[in-house]
């Protein structure tokens, strides 16, 4: 073996080792990241579930959350650094004064009434001192909710005096009572609460809460005025998508919202111009083609009856039906305006029409029947689906339901149905499948396509599924 082959073998061996090491590293990273990624994904999903979905609520959250965090940090720093520190200093100063009085009492002789000591305490230190004959301290009293003063004062008495004591910071709102057990008596000291801790700290907290509430109110009012034009724009776009008008809509709000509203109005105008031009063109085409077909029919009527003439007449009739189907699909019935329509009565009309043609149909409707739709277009949408069902089944039933958001019409039959893989394909225009029921009477393959186009022009859609009767279920769902 040549040295080149040996070197190539070493390189291949080294490459294999590197690849194995890389694979092992990836497995190790996956093993380590797996337990971490699972809880993190669950945490993020929970946060997303708790986060509001509306723009108004999210904007308020963006303003309020940082403000609450900042105020909490400021309050904590104030309580920790200022209030607690000032309370410790004041408690230390009062304790030093009491310790001084105790030293004077023990060092210098006092009269029976200790009048000189009480006078010095009151005139020079602002403390009221007397001496109790009993030698036992009372049991500990209730502790206040905020025990900073109790903790600071007790700590200073233990540190500077070191004698048994009893304090009461609850009994009198403006006075703190301190009792120190001496050898032969109990010294009772009354000190002003304002001299033991900072009584004005609550002003800072009130000011902080008041400013936070002010910012919150201003944010709510401001955001409401900023969100309202966006909501109106969304309502106008939704109404236009359903084929309805929004007569009072005009650009309002911030500059960016006005730009979006102006763009929407311009787009709406272009769409309406295109629809108007298409309608005008289709009207002209329809008139010209109908004129030609009418001339054909007249010329055929003047000819003697024969098998060839009858075949040509059938072809002309078929061409007329196909022409009507093509023009209806291209036109889309967009010229019709939405109006409050009794859908239950509309379904009853369809039932009567189908029974007149020899197809029994059952109808049921639940809820408020009046819905804003384009009556002729919506009737044609449901009629295409019912005709399609009646052509392939013996039993057809129509059920309607209206709730606070949706109008749902369900057409069930006991026919052969449509395979699941073809249920979206049959909605394609001009598509004709041997085992699919998307042929209309003219054989153009536009029945279901026209029905879905009408449903979507109302802001809804059509879905196909399995019927409880064993055939096909067509569900029309449009917003109310």
N, C-alpha and C positions, 0 to 999 in steps of 0.2 A: 504494500500500500504506500502510495506517495505521501510526501509530507503535506501536500495540498489536501488530499483526501482526509488525512488525520486532522488537519486544522478545521476542515469543514465539519467533520464529526464532532469535534469539541464545540464548535459554534452551535451546532444543532442541539447538543446536550445542554449547553448553557441556556439556549433559548427555551428549551423545555422546562428547565428548572425555574427560569424567570416567570414563565407562564403559570407554572404550578404555584409559585409563591404569590403571584398576583391573584390567582383564584382563591387561594387560602386567605389572603388579606381581605378580599371582597366578602368571603363568607364570614370572617371575623367581624368586619364592620357591620354586616347585616345582622349578625347575632347580637352585637352590642346595640345597634340602632333600633332593632325590632322592639325590644321592651320599652325603649324611650319614645319611639314614634307612636306606638299605640295610645298611651295616655295623652300625649300631646295632641293627637288627632281628636280624641274624645273631648279634650278640653276646648279646642278650637270650635268643634261642633256645638258644644254647649254654650260657648260665648256667642256664636252666631245665632243660636236659637233664642237667646235672651236679648239680643240686639234688636231694636225696633226696625221695621222695614220701611216706614214712611220717611220722606225727606224732612218733614216738619219735626218729627220726633228725633231723627238723627241730628238735625241741626241744633235742636235744644240740648241734646246730649253732648254734642261737641262743645257747647258753651258752658253748660252746667258742670260737667264732670271735671274739667281743669279748674274751674272756680272752686268747687267743693274741695278738691285735693289741696289747692293753694291755701284756702281758708283753714283747712284742717291742720296743715303744716304750720301756718302762722299761729293758730291757737295753741298748738302743742308747744311750739317754741316759746310763746308768751307765758303759758302756764309753767313750763319747765324752767325757763331762764329768768323771767321777770317776777311773776307772782310768787313762786316758790322761794326765790332768792330774797325778795323783799320781806316776805313773811319770816324767813329765818333770821334776817338782820334785826327786825323789830322785836321778835321774840327773844333774841339774844340780848338786846338792849334792856328790855323790861326785866329779864332774869338777872342781869348784872345789877340793876337797881335794887331788886329784892335781896340779892346776895349782900349788897352793901348795907342794907338795913339790918340784915341778920348779923353781920359783923359788928355793926354799931351796938345792936342790942346785947350781944355777948361780951363786947369789950368794955363798954362804958356803963356805969351803973345807971339804972332807970328808976323813976319813981313808980309808985304803985299803979298809977293810971297810964304810965308811958306817954304822957301828953306831949313831951318834947319830941319824941321819935315820931309820933303821929303827925305833929305839925310839920316837921321837916319833910316827911314823906308826901304830905299833901301840898305844901307850898312849893317845894323845890322839884319834886318828882312827879306830881300829878297822880299820886297813888293814895288810896284810902286804906289805912292799916288799922286793924284792931287785933286784940288777943283774946282767944277763947279759953275758958277754964278747962274744958274737957281735953283729954290727952289722946283721944282716939279719932282717926279720920273717918269720914263717912264712906260707905261703899261706893265703888265707881259708878258714875252716872251713864246715861245713854250717850253714844258717840254720834256726832253729826254726820250727815251724808258726805260732805266734803271735809275730811279730817286733816287737812294740811296744817291748820292752826294747832290742833291737838298734838299732832306728831312733832311739829317744830318746837312748840312750847315744852312738851314733856322731855324731848331730847336735850334742850338747853338746861332745864332744871336738873336733870340727872347729871349733866356734864359739869355745871358750875356750882351747884349747891350740894347735891349728893345726899339729900335727906328725904325721908318719906314725904310724899306730897299728894295732893288731890286737886284736880282742876275741873272747872265747869265752864264750858264755852257755849252751852245750849240754853241754860235757864233764862238768862236775860240777854236780849238782843244786842244791847249796846255796852254791856259790862262783862268782863271776864273775871271769874272768881278763882283765886289760887290760895290753897291752904298748905302751909309747911309745918311739919311736926318738929317742934324743938324739944329740948330736954324737959322743960317744966310747963310748956304751954303749946298752943297751936296758933301760929301767926296767920291771920286771914288778910289777904290783899285783894282789893278791888281795883282793876285797871280798865281804862277805856279800851274797847275793842279796836277802835281806830288807831290806838297806839301800839297794838300787838301785831296787826297785819294790815295790808293795804285794802281799804274798804272800797276804793274806786275802780278796782280791776274790772268789775262787771260792766263799766261804761265801755271799755274796749270791746268786750264780747257783744254788747248790744249794738255798738256801732258796726261791728263786723257783720252781724246778722242783718241789720238794716240795709247796709250797702249791698249785701248779697241778694236780698229780696228785691231791692230796687233794680239791680242789674237783671235779675230774672224776669221781672215784669216788663222792663224795656225790651229784653230779648224776645219775650213771647209776643208782644205787640208788633215789634219790627218784623219778626220772622213770619207772623201771620199775614202781614201785608205783602211780604215778599213771596210767600208760597201761593197766595191766592191767584195771581196771574198764571202761575204754572199749572195749577189745577184747572183753571178755565181753559187754558190751551189744550190740556189733555182731554177735557170734556168736549171741546170743539172738534178735535181730531177724531175722538171716538164717535161723535155724532156723524161726522162726515163719512167715516168708515161704514156706518150703518145706513147711509143714504139719507140722513136727516140734516136739517139746516140748524145753524147756530146764529140767529139773526143779530144778536146783541154783542157778538164777540168782536173785540178790537184789541190791538196791541197795548199792553199796559205793563207796569212794573219796571224792573231794572233794565238796563240797556241790553244785556244779553237775552233776557226774556223777550223784550220787544223785537229783537232781531229774529228770534225763533218764531214768534207769532207772525211777523211780517213775511218770513219765508214760507210759513204754512199757508197764509192767505194767498201768496203768489202761486204756490204749488196748487192750491185748490182752484184758483182761477184758470191755470193752465189745464188742469184735468177737466174742468167743466167746459172749456173751449174745445178740447179734444173730443169730448163726448158729444158736444153739440155739432161739431163738424162731421163726426162719424155718423150721427143720427141723420143729418142732412144728406150725406152721401148715400147712406143706406136707403133713405126714402126715395132718392132719385133712382138708384139701381132697382129697387123693388118695383117702382112704377114702370120703368122701361121693360123689365123682364116680364112683369105681369101682362103688359100690353102685347108682347110677343106671344106669350102663352095663350092669351085670349084670342089672338088672331089665328093661332093654330087650331084652337077648339072650334072657332067659327068655320074655318076652312074644312075641318074634318066633318062638321055637322052637315055641310053641303054635299058631301060625298055619299054614295050609296053604302049601305051596311054590308060588311064582309068581315071575314076572319082577320084579314090584314088591317083593316080600318079599326076594328075593335082592339087589336094589339097596340096600334099606334095611340089610340085614345087612352089606354091604360098607361102607356109610357108617358104621355103628356100629364096625366093626373099624378103619376109618381114623381115626375119632374116638378110639378107645382108643390107637392108636399115637401119634397126635398128642399126646394127654394125657400119655403116658409121656415123650415127648420134651420137652415143655414143663416137666414136673415135674423131669426129670433136669437140664435146663439151669438151672432156678431153684435146685435143690438143690445142684448142683455137686459132689456126692460129697464134701462137706467133712467129713462125720461120720467118714470112714474115717481110721485112724491109719497113719502110715508104718511100714513094716517091711522088713527085709532081704528082697529079692525076687530070684529067679533070672531075670533078664531074658531070657537065652537060652532058658530053658524056656518063658517067657511067649510069646515069639515063635513057638516051635514049636507052642504051643497055638493061636495065631492061624492058623498055617499049616494045622493040622488042621481047624479050623473052616471056613476058606475052601475047602479041598479037598472037604470034605463037601458044600458048596453048589455044587461044580462049578467053582471058580475055582483054577487051579494057581498056587501062590506059591512062590518061592524064598527061603530064609532063610540068612543067614550072620551070625556074631557073632565079634568079636575082643576079647580082653582079659578081665579079671576080670568075670564076669557078675553077681555079687551087688551090688545097689544098693538103698539105702533109698528106697523109693517107696511110694505107696498102691497096692497091687496091682490092685484092681478098677478104680480110676479110671484108672490108667496103661494097663491093658489096653484099656479103652474108648477112651482117646485114640488109641492106635495102631490099634485095631480100626476106628474111624471113618475114619481115613485110608486103611487098607487096603481097606475096603469101598467108599470113594469111588473109589479107583483101580481096583478090580476091576469096578465098574459101568460104567466107560468104556474099559477096556483089556482086552486078551487076556493080556498077560504082565505080571506084577507081581513085583517082588523087594524083599525087606526085608534091610537090612544094619545091624548094630549095632556100635558101637565104644565102649569105655570106657577113658579114660585117668585120670590122677591128679586131674583136675578136672571132666571133663564126661562124661556119657553121651549119645551121639549115635545116633539111630535115623533111617535114611534109607529112604524108600519111593519106588521108581522104577516107572514104567509106560510103556507105549508108546501111550497114548491120545492124544486130541486136545490135551490140555494146557489151560492157562488163559492168556489174554493177559496180558502183564506189567503193563499198567495196571490190571487187575482183580484182581491177586493179593492185595492188601490188602482190597479191597472184599468178597471172598467170605467173609471172617471175620466180617462184621457179622451179628448175629442177625437171623433172619427175612428176610434179603435173598436173593432168588432172581433170578438172571440167566440169560437164555436160553443164553448160551455159557459159563457158569461151572459148575463141578462142586461146588456147595455144597449140593445137595439130598441129604437123607438118605432112607431108605426111606419115611418117612411124608410126605415132601414139605414139611417144615416149614422147611427152610433153616437147620437148627441143627447139622448134622454137624460142619463145620469150626469153628464157634463154640464148641461144647462141647469139641472137641479142644484148641483154643488155650486155653480157660479152664482145663482140667486141666493143660496144660503150664505155664502161668503160675502156677498154684497150687503147683507144684513148684519155682518159682523159675527156670523156663526159658522157652522160647518155641518157636513153629513158624514156619518160613520156607518159602516156595514158590519154586521155580526150575525151570530146564530140566533134563530128565533126559537122560543119555547114550543112553537107549533111544528118545529122540525125543518122549516125552510130558512128564509133569509129575514133578517131584521135590519131595517133602515131607520136610523135615528137622526132627526133634524134637531139641532140645538142652536138657538139664536138668543142673544141677550135682549132683555126687555127694557 
